[in-house]
Amino acid sequence: MPAKIENNWKTATTLQRKLFIGCFIAPALLLIIVYAYWPIFATINFSLHSWNGISKDMTWVGFDNYIRLFKDPYFFSSLKNNLLIIGVSLLIQLPLSFMTAYMIYKIKNKWGEFSKVIYYLPCISTMVMIGLLWRYIYDYQQGTLNTILRSIHLPGLAKVWLTDPNTAMGAILVVVVWVYFGYHCLIHSAGLNSLPNEIIEAARIDGATGWLLIGQVIIPMMSEVLRVSLIISLIGSFQFFDLIWIMTSGGPFHRTDVLATYMYNRAFQAREFGYGGAIAVIILICALGATLLQNLWQRENAKGDGIDDI
């Protein structure tokens, strides 16, 4: 039977081959259009209308929702929090996860491998469970953090962490770093284990040790792995919703709102689906823009390396 199919394929015309391939591609393409591309175009359409999400009639308002958006102080506050998450991810989470992965790589024993499992556990837990867990940790009366502070005779440092405007966002950033630290650590660990030992040993013989070995040998060889981790971190920073919603719902006074929570607040609580759609479009643009800038930066670096090699 396979030989017969092969002979039929060889004798088939170009159109028949295209139709045959199209029959296999069509179901997956249909699912992508229905569940990925159609919601994007529908959201863009909502953003150009005023609609409460219930009535059949939508009022065309053009770009009024976007004009209102850029006059909304809460929108800029939410965007600032997203940028803050990006900054913490790039400056604390990724370097910390890389150095931890490098330490495990150098140790190379069963305890190091077991630690990667421990670090990764938060990633396989639901964000709802993690949010509830940290709400309990930060609870003023019975929370673990305040209990420890009181037990070591520092009751003055105990705070209402998630309802104090001065500490709420900082408390969430700690959780953000903790949740995805193990995920990036696992990616970096896989990249380190794939490096050729011959090159690293040759660099050590030439005198490259410590930070010189990391900066001049290991990081350049792991550029693609680090690039993947960076893209995931950038895009993920604009998609935070469930964790923050469970912990603070964007409060107090919108101090912990990010674009996704503010979008949900406007669309599903204030019944302003058009305005919420405009915020969703901005989230999409920010995520695509961050990826595009990172790709352009990577491409320029690749061109520079090619010129140096010549």
C-alpha positions in Angstrom: 0.0 0.0 0.0 2.7 2.6 0.8 4.4 1.8 -2.6 1.0 2.4 -4.3 0.6 5.8 -2.6 4.2 6.7 -3.5 3.5 5.9 -7.2 0.2 7.9 -7.1 2.1 10.8 -5.6 4.7 10.7 -8.4 2.1 10.6 -11.1 -0.1 13.3 -9.5 -0.3 16.8 -11.0 0.9 19.9 -9.1 -2.7 20.9 -8.4 -3.6 17.5 -7.1 -0.6 17.6 -4.8 -1.5 21.0 -3.5 -5.1 19.8 -2.8 -3.8 16.8 -1.0 -1.5 18.9 1.2 -4.3 21.4 1.7 -6.6 18.7 3.1 -4.1 18.1 5.9 -3.4 21.8 6.6 -7.0 23.0 6.5 -8.3 21.7 9.9 -5.3 23.2 11.8 -5.5 26.4 9.8 -9.3 26.6 10.5 -8.6 26.2 14.3 -6.0 28.9 14.2 -8.3 31.3 12.3 -11.2 30.7 14.7 -9.4 30.7 18.0 -6.5 33.0 17.3 -7.0 35.5 14.4 -10.7 36.0 14.6 -10.7 37.1 18.3 -8.0 39.6 17.4 -10.1 41.2 14.6 -13.2 41.1 16.7 -11.4 42.9 19.6 -10.2 45.6 17.1 -13.7 46.0 16.0 -15.0 46.3 19.5 -12.4 49.0 20.2 -13.9 51.2 17.5 -17.4 51.0 19.1 -19.2 51.8 22.3 -20.8 48.6 23.5 -21.9 47.3 26.9 -21.5 43.6 26.0 -25.2 42.9 26.3 -27.2 44.9 23.8 -27.2 43.9 20.1 -26.5 47.5 18.9 -23.0 48.9 19.0 -22.4 52.6 18.5 -19.5 53.5 16.1 -17.1 55.9 17.9 -14.0 55.5 15.8 -10.8 56.3 17.7 -12.6 57.9 20.6 -11.7 55.0 22.9 -8.0 55.4 22.1 -8.2 59.2 22.6 -9.8 58.5 26.0 -7.2 55.9 26.7 -4.3 58.3 26.4 -6.0 60.8 28.8 -6.7 58.1 31.4 -4.2 58.3 34.3 -5.1 54.7 35.5 -4.1 53.4 32.0 -0.6 55.0 32.4 -0.3 53.7 35.9 -1.1 50.2 34.7 1.4 50.5 31.9 4.0 51.7 34.3 3.4 48.6 36.4 3.9 46.4 33.4 7.2 48.1 32.6 8.1 47.7 36.3 7.5 43.9 35.9 9.7 43.9 32.8 12.5 45.7 34.6 12.4 43.3 37.6 12.3 40.3 35.3 15.3 41.5 33.2 17.4 42.9 36.0 16.7 40.4 38.8 14.8 37.3 37.7 16.8 36.4 34.6 20.3 37.1 36.0 19.4 35.3 39.3 18.1 32.3 37.4 21.1 32.2 35.1 23.6 32.3 38.0 21.7 29.6 39.9 21.7 27.4 36.8 25.4 28.0 36.4 26.1 27.0 40.0 24.1 23.8 39.5 26.1 23.2 36.3 29.4 23.6 38.1 28.3 21.3 41.0 27.0 18.5 38.8 25.6 16.2 41.5 22.3 14.7 42.4 21.4 17.5 44.8 21.9 20.1 42.1 19.6 18.2 39.8 17.0 17.7 42.6 17.1 21.5 43.3 15.9 22.2 39.8 12.8 20.2 40.5 12.2 22.3 43.6 12.7 25.5 41.7 10.3 24.4 39.0 7.4 23.4 41.3 5.8 26.9 41.3 5.6 26.8 37.5 3.4 23.7 37.5 1.0 25.1 40.1 -2.0 27.1 39.1 -1.8 30.9 39.4 -5.0 30.8 41.5 -3.4 28.6 44.1 -0.2 30.6 44.1 -2.2 33.8 44.5 -4.1 32.4 47.4 -1.0 31.1 49.0 0.8 34.4 48.9 -2.3 36.2 50.1 -2.1 34.1 53.2 1.6 34.7 53.6 1.0 38.5 53.4 -2.0 38.4 55.7 -1.7 41.0 58.4 -3.2 39.0 61.3 -2.2 35.4 60.6 0.2 35.6 57.7 3.5 33.8 57.7 5.6 36.9 57.0 4.2 39.1 59.8 4.2 36.1 62.2 8.0 35.7 61.6 8.6 39.4 62.1 6.7 39.4 65.4 8.5 36.3 66.5 11.9 37.9 66.0 10.7 41.0 68.0 10.2 43.2 64.9 6.5 43.9 65.1 7.0 47.4 63.8 7.9 46.0 60.4 4.6 44.0 60.1 2.4 45.7 57.5 -0.8 45.2 55.6 1.3 44.3 52.6 -1.3 44.0 49.9 -3.6 46.8 50.9 -0.9 49.4 51.7 -0.3 51.5 48.5 3.4 51.8 49.4 4.0 48.1 49.6 1.4 46.4 47.5 3.3 46.5 44.1 6.6 45.5 45.8 4.9 42.5 47.4 3.6 41.4 44.0 7.0 41.8 42.3 8.5 39.4 44.9 5.9 36.8 43.9 6.5 37.4 40.1 10.3 36.7 40.6 9.6 33.7 42.7 7.0 32.1 40.3 9.0 32.1 37.1 12.5 31.9 38.6 12.5 28.1 38.3 11.2 28.2 34.7 14.0 30.3 33.4 16.5 28.4 35.6 15.5 25.2 33.8 15.9 26.9 30.4 19.3 28.2 31.3 20.3 24.8 32.8 19.4 23.1 29.5 21.5 25.6 27.6 24.5 25.1 29.9 24.3 21.3 29.6 24.3 21.6 25.8 27.6 23.5 25.7 30.6 21.7 24.3 33.0 20.9 27.2 36.0 21.1 24.9 35.6 24.8 24.3 35.1 25.6 27.9 38.1 23.5 29.0 40.2 25.2 26.3 39.1 28.6 27.6 40.1 27.6 31.1 43.5 26.5 29.9 43.9 29.9 28.3 43.3 31.5 31.6 39.5 32.4 31.4 38.0 31.8 34.8 35.1 33.2 36.9 33.4 36.2 35.4 35.7 36.3 32.4 34.7 32.7 31.5 31.0 33.5 31.9 31.0 36.8 30.0 33.4 36.0 27.2 32.7 32.3 26.6 29.5 30.9 28.1 27.1 33.8 27.5 28.0 34.2 23.8 27.6 30.5 23.2 24.2 30.6 25.0 22.9 33.7 23.1 20.0 31.8 21.4 18.9 30.3 24.7 19.1 33.6 26.5 17.2 35.2 23.6 14.3 32.7 24.0 14.2 33.3 27.7 14.2 37.1 27.1 11.3 36.9 24.6 9.3 34.7 27.0 9.9 37.2 29.8 9.0 40.3 27.7 5.8 38.8 26.3 4.8 37.3 29.6 5.2 40.6 31.4 2.3 42.0 29.4 0.1 39.0 30.0 0.0 39.0 33.8 -3.5 38.8 35.0 -4.7 35.9 37.2 -1.9 36.2 39.8 -2.5 39.9 40.4 -6.3 39.6 40.2 -6.3 36.9 42.9 -3.9 38.8 45.2 -5.2 42.4 44.9 -7.7 42.7 42.1 -5.7 45.7 41.0 -6.0 47.6 44.2 -5.6 49.5 46.4 -6.7 52.5 44.3 -5.4 50.9 41.1 -1.9 50.8 42.5 -1.3 47.2 41.4 -3.3 47.3 38.2 -1.5 46.1 35.1 -2.9 46.4 31.5 -4.6 43.0 31.6 -6.4 43.6 35.0 -7.4 47.1 34.0 -8.8 45.8 30.7 -10.8 43.2 32.6 -12.0 45.9 35.1 -13.3 48.2 32.3 -14.8 45.5 30.1 -16.4 43.0 32.5 -17.0 45.1 35.6 -17.7 48.6 34.1 -19.4 47.0 31.1 -17.3 49.2 28.7 -16.3 46.5 26.1 -15.2 49.1 23.6 -12.8 50.7 26.0 -11.6 47.3 27.2 -11.1 46.3 23.6 -8.9 49.4 23.1 -6.7 48.4 26.1 -6.5 44.8 24.7 -5.2 46.2 21.4 -2.6 48.2 23.2 -1.5 45.0 25.0 -1.1 43.2 21.7 0.8 46.1 20.2 3.2 46.2 23.2 3.8 42.5 23.1 4.5 42.5 19.4 6.6 45.6 19.6 8.7 44.2 22.4 9.3 41.0 20.3 10.1 43.0 17.2 12.6 45.2 19.0 14.3 42.2 20.5 14.5 40.5 17.1 15.9 43.6 15.5 18.5 43.9 18.2 19.5 40.3 17.8 19.8 40.7 14.1 22.0 43.7 14.4 24.2 41.8 16.8 24.4 39.0 14.4 25.4 41.4 11.6 28.1 42.9 13.8 29.5 39.5 14.6 29.7 38.7 10.9 31.6 41.8 10.1 34.0 41.2 12.9 34.6 37.6 11.6 35.4 39.0 8.1 
